[in-house]
Amino acid sequence: MAREIKIDPVTRIEGHAKITLHLDDNEQVADARFHVTQFRGFEKFCVGRPFHEMPGITARICGICPVSHMLGSGKAGDELMSVRIPPAAVGLRKLLNYAQMVQSHALSFFHLSGPDLLLGMDAQPKERNVLGLAEKKPELARKGIRLRQFGQELIEHLAGKKIHASWVVPGGVNKPMNAETRDKFISELPEAMDIAGEALEIFKSIRDNFKKEINSFGQFPSAYMGMVKPDGSLEHYDGLLRLIDSSGNKIVDDFEPAEYESVIDEAIEPWSYLKFPYHKPGGYPNGMYRVGPLARLNVCDSCGTPEADRELKEFRSIQDGPVSSSFYYHYARLIEIVHGLERIRQLLEDPANLACRVRAKAAANELKGVGAIEAPRGTLIHHYGIDENGLITDVNLIVATGHNNLAMNKSVLQVAKEFVKGEDIRDGMLNRVEAVIRAYDPCLSCSTHALGQMPLRLDLYDSSGRSVASVSR
């Protein structure tokens, strides 16, 4: 008889979600859905606010990546004012973005997915969490904390606060960087690079332990989107968007983020609050694409920094064409940490970024502004409309997790079909269904307080709605 399995909540992600698996009469998984069960509402309650308040307001969307929203919002504000911000402000915004990328990727690898990768997918739930990792691999756990600390403290020294700062403003930033900050973080870079290099070697040494996961964690053809410089190299702050197909060919010419509406559309489903962006000419749902570290390394021609480019060459040897398994998001994050640290050094060592002029001031000069950056999890778009008084009339936010929504749902189904079998429900089966979501590192809000062992109740129901089996943890 047909049955339904619920995984509620999905653990070790930022935010609140559940997964439902639908079994057919032969106890095989027939369908699966990833439900985002929380509602934020920022697109509506920002209406009526002055546009210059938006970086501070939208930073509150998330306690893990407020920097990303500040930057996307600030760039949209720049467009509304029609200003060219000072060069030092551009450099400092980039520096802030790379610091955010380093700390966020470190959190994902060491704390959220590390227990699965380093302790094993089938490890006991009471051990398979960040505390268990700290107990079994204390030195590695310490290094993960230290790497994240490097990024967080750089954010704090630049912006004044680690979380929900108000440093990024339309027109630039509101305070320059001092020489003491520059010197402090230049001196700490070698330690951070050593940790990143060690993490890469660890991942490469264990990936053969996860062959079944590699072959089923989002292992399917799709399109990929990410930001590149005009020369095709990797970019995270200000560039063109590139969309390629599963063979690596461009689907459209590289385009300005402000043109996104001609390329991307959004669909909705009644079972999730998260929208489903898709490639408009490809249609819904066939226009699925992926964003984030895996996509960025697939779409770029090079990283543009020496250590990251060496790692990129090895990454691309995994298969001909784009690397398709979402398991390799973990690998791509570690390469981006190396790239981010290399870019941080370049920006810190550039004396132009110590300049005192860091803000251009103007009133609203346009009624529409689009700001886009590459957040740690993928392309982030802030699109604002304002009236003649500079008050927000409409907001559209397309976050990385939204771009990946179709792919995450398809990945859940693929993993469930591979690992979930019949009534014999085992924790390792359920953990793999959750782990494929963790590979994307979705950011559903700012709920990252889980230690990897949140309450979970899984129920099996027959087609008449009668409960036939239940597992709790």
Secondary structure, 3 states (H helix, E strand, C coil): CCEEEEECCCCCCECCEEEEEEECCCCCEEEEEEEECCCCCHHHHCCCCEHHHHHHHHHHHCCCCHHHHHHHHHHHHHHHHCCCCCHHHHHHHHHHHHHHHHHHHHHHHHHHCHHHHHHCCCCCCCCCCHHHHHHHCHHHHHHHHHHHHHHHHHHHHHHCCCCCCCCEECCEECCCCCHHHHHHHHHHHHHHHHHHHHHHHHHHHHHHHHHHHHHHCCCCCCEEEEEECCCCEECCCCCEEEEECCCCCECCCCECHHHHHHCEEEECCCCCCCCEEEEHHHCCCCCCEECCHHHHHHHCCECCCHHHHHHHHHHHCCCCCCCCCHHHHHHHHHHHHHHHHHHHHHHHHCHHHHCCCCECCCCCCCCEEEEEEEECCEEEEEEEEECCCCEEEEEEEECHHHHCHHHHHHHHHHHHHHHCCCCCCCHHHHHHHHHHHHHHCCECCCCCCCCCCCCCEEEEECCCCCEEEEEEC
